Amino acid sequence: MTMPQANRRQFVMGSATLPLLSLPASAGATIAASIESDLHHYVGFGNKQAGGTGDNDCGDWLASALEQAGFAIERQAVSVPWFAPDRCEIAVDGARTTLWPQPIVRLTGADGLSGPLVRVDAAGNAAAPLKGAIALVDLPFGRWSTALAKPIRTPIEAAFAGGARAVVAVTNGPTGKIIALNTDGRQPMFAGPVTLMAPGDAAPFFAGAMRGVRATLHLTGTSGRRPAFNFVGRIDRGKRRWLVVSTPRSGWFTCAGERGGGIAAWLHLARWASRNAPDHNLAFVCNTGHEYEYLGAEESLKEMAPKPQETAFWLHLGANLAARDWHDAVGEMTPLSGTDSQRYLVVSPALLPETRIAFAGLAGLESPYSSDRISAGELTGIIAAGYRSVAGVFGIHRFHHVAEDDARCLSTKAVTETTAAFQRLVEHALKGG
């Protein structure tokens, strides 16, 4: 496995070392340096699409790190879709732009599809008859994550129901870029080809739709399924109860802010627990296939996780553990030293008082929610499976599912202080289990 390199200078802003709470300054600085190194390595693997080189190499690196900490590794094969685009673009009246193919991809054929370009609004209402048309779906503004969300799915399904041959959906969001959307990993979600367009590229196509001009859409490439893998690192001490900590590693692009913080916190907690949780067995689970609606997590939950009755506490480290916040300046976005507050912490009701103390002052996380009120992502499946003492973090930062979610979206300081809070929460949870 080749260890990739990323530009460490991108971590400088807001990345001064921060001592972990309750630790001497020297120990805290050492841990912060370790977290910075882990963030650097995760970002350096590049694209993390499930089963691709970046995802596989990242998984090998993480498994090796756990082995070095004394964990025994078990891998689980997972079948995931893949698509390598050849041509994915739309042309109308002299304008042309590259699109993002929405998996599982339905192709147009080499000659493409042509038809009148018809605007469809966020409610699914069409500006003209859709039969034989290419629908230009104007999605509502939001920090989007999945095509299963009703505001995304409804207008796309309405376009096909109205007779559209294909859909080009404009992913209106805070960056003006294409927002890739999670999808069903087992079968195509929609009746025909669906592609995504950046709102920053959309103006000439909305103008063309107003004039009723014809457009041509090409979506060609190679697709299929390929092997990927989950793994679990275990330290079985023969104790009565298990500590489980899980995190996904895959995603559409580099996933620095989306996944990097969770990966670094997961690694830190694995190393810490191997030395400091002597009364519990350990299971650290790392899943692929997150972008296919938690496909990998579903498989690992069925086969690799300890039984609910044997589990003292399950912590899930999901998206946006500690991504950087941004200012929307005139003509550009400026990174800030602060942390994006659109991150959510959900814990079992009994853990709420201690959680409020552990996460005080951490934007978004300082107001935790009870698991009997809300949950999201993989945490929902964990709770549904019967695990009673749980916690999970999830969120959607500004560059979530955007190609530019790179090292600029990360701060070692923010990840370190958030990791410190999770360590405190784990310590408290284990005292009761």
Secondary structure as the mmCIF struct_conf table of DSSP 4:
data_model
#
loop_
_struct_conf.conf_type_id
_struct_conf.id
_struct_conf.beg_label_comp_id
_struct_conf.beg_label_asym_id
_struct_conf.beg_label_seq_id
_struct_conf.end_label_comp_id
_struct_conf.end_label_asym_id
_struct_conf.end_label_seq_id
HELX_LH_PP_P HELX_LH_PP_P1 THR A 2 PRO A 4
HELX_RH_3T_P HELX_RH_3T_P1 ARG A 8 PHE A 11
TURN_TY1_P TURN_TY1_P1 MET A 13 GLY A 14
HELX_LH_PP_P HELX_LH_PP_P2 PRO A 19 LEU A 20
TURN_TY1_P TURN_TY1_P2 LEU A 21 SER A 22
BEND BEND1 LEU A 23 LEU A 23
HELX_RH_AL_P HELX_RH_AL_P1 ALA A 25 GLY A 44
TURN_TY1_P TURN_TY1_P3 PHE A 45 PHE A 45
TURN_TY1_P TURN_TY1_P4 ALA A 50 GLY A 51
BEND BEND2 GLY A 52 GLY A 52
HELX_RH_AL_P HELX_RH_AL_P2 THR A 53 GLN A 68
TURN_TY1_P TURN_TY1_P5 ALA A 69 GLY A 70
HELX_LH_PP_P HELX_LH_PP_P3 PHE A 71 PHE A 71
STRN STRN1 ALA A 72 VAL A 92
TURN_TY1_P TURN_TY1_P6 ASP A 93 GLY A 94
STRN STRN2 ALA A 95 THR A 98
STRN STRN3 TRP A 100 PRO A 101
HELX_LH_PP_P HELX_LH_PP_P4 GLN A 102 GLN A 102
BEND BEND3 PRO A 103 ILE A 104
HELX_LH_PP_P HELX_LH_PP_P5 VAL A 105 VAL A 105
TURN_TY1_P TURN_TY1_P7 ALA A 110 ASP A 111
STRN STRN4 LEU A 113 VAL A 120
TURN_TY1_P TURN_TY1_P8 ALA A 122 ALA A 123
BEND BEND4 GLY A 124 GLY A 124
STRN STRN5 ALA A 126 ALA A 126
BEND BEND5 ALA A 127 ALA A 128
TURN_TY1_P TURN_TY1_P9 LYS A 131 GLY A 132
STRN STRN6 ILE A 134 ASP A 138
HELX_LH_PP_P HELX_LH_PP_P6 LEU A 139 PRO A 140
BEND BEND6 PHE A 141 GLY A 142
STRN STRN7 THR A 146 THR A 146
TURN_TY1_P TURN_TY1_P10 ALA A 147 LEU A 148
BEND BEND7 ALA A 149 ALA A 149
HELX_RH_AL_P HELX_RH_AL_P3 LYS A 150 ALA A 161
TURN_TY1_P TURN_TY1_P11 GLY A 162 GLY A 163
BEND BEND8 ARG A 165 ARG A 165
STRN STRN8 ALA A 166 VAL A 170
TURN_TY1_P TURN_TY1_P12 PRO A 174 THR A 175
BEND BEND9 GLY A 176 LYS A 177
STRN STRN9 ASN A 182 ASN A 182
BEND BEND10 GLY A 185 GLN A 187
BEND BEND11 MET A 189 GLY A 192
STRN STRN10 VAL A 194 MET A 197
HELX_RH_3T_P HELX_RH_3T_P2 PRO A 199 ASP A 201
HELX_RH_AL_P HELX_RH_AL_P4 ALA A 203 ARG A 211
TURN_TY1_P TURN_TY1_P13 GLY A 212 GLY A 212
STRN STRN11 ARG A 214 ILE A 235
BEND BEND12 GLY A 238 GLY A 238
BEND BEND13 ARG A 240 ARG A 240
STRN STRN12 TRP A 242 PRO A 248
BEND BEND14 TRP A 252 PHE A 253
HELX_RH_PI_P HELX_RH_PI_P1 ALA A 256 GLY A 260
HELX_RH_AL_P HELX_RH_AL_P5 GLY A 261 ASN A 276
TURN_TY1_P TURN_TY1_P14 PRO A 278 ASP A 279
BEND BEND15 HIS A 280 HIS A 280
STRN STRN13 ASN A 281 ASN A 287
TURN_TY1_P TURN_TY1_P15 HIS A 290 GLU A 293
BEND BEND16 TYR A 294 TYR A 294
HELX_RH_AL_P HELX_RH_AL_P6 LEU A 295 GLU A 303
TURN_TY1_P TURN_TY1_P16 MET A 304 MET A 304
BEND BEND17 ALA A 305 ALA A 305
HELX_LH_PP_P HELX_LH_PP_P7 PRO A 306 LYS A 307
HELX_RH_3T_P HELX_RH_3T_P3 PRO A 308 GLU A 310
STRN STRN14 THR A 311 LEU A 317
BEND BEND18 ALA A 319 ALA A 319
BEND BEND19 LEU A 321 ALA A 322
STRN STRN15 ALA A 323 ALA A 323
STRN STRN16 ARG A 324 ALA A 329
TURN_TY1_P TURN_TY1_P17 VAL A 330 GLY A 331
STRN STRN17 GLU A 332 THR A 339
BEND BEND20 SER A 341 SER A 341
STRN STRN18 ARG A 343 VAL A 347
HELX_RH_3T_P HELX_RH_3T_P4 PRO A 349 LEU A 351
HELX_RH_AL_P HELX_RH_AL_P7 LEU A 352 ALA A 358
TURN_TY1_P TURN_TY1_P18 PHE A 359 GLY A 361
BEND BEND21 LEU A 362 LEU A 362
TURN_TY1_P TURN_TY1_P19 ALA A 363 GLU A 366
BEND BEND22 SER A 367 SER A 367
STRN STRN19 TYR A 369 SER A 370
TURN_TY1_P TURN_TY1_P20 SER A 371 ARG A 373
TURN_TY1_P TURN_TY1_P21 GLY A 377 GLY A 377
HELX_RH_AL_P HELX_RH_AL_P8 GLU A 378 ALA A 384
TURN_TY1_P TURN_TY1_P22 ALA A 385 GLY A 386
BEND BEND23 SER A 389 SER A 389
STRN STRN20 VAL A 390 GLY A 395
TURN_TY1_P TURN_TY1_P23 ARG A 398 HIS A 401
BEND BEND24 VAL A 402 VAL A 402
TURN_TY1_P TURN_TY1_P24 ALA A 403 GLU A 404
BEND BEND25 ASP A 406 ASP A 406
HELX_RH_3T_P HELX_RH_3T_P5 ALA A 407 CYS A 409
STRN STRN21 LEU A 410 LEU A 410
HELX_RH_AL_P HELX_RH_AL_P9 THR A 412 LYS A 431
TURN_TY1_P TURN_TY1_P25 GLY A 432 GLY A 432
#
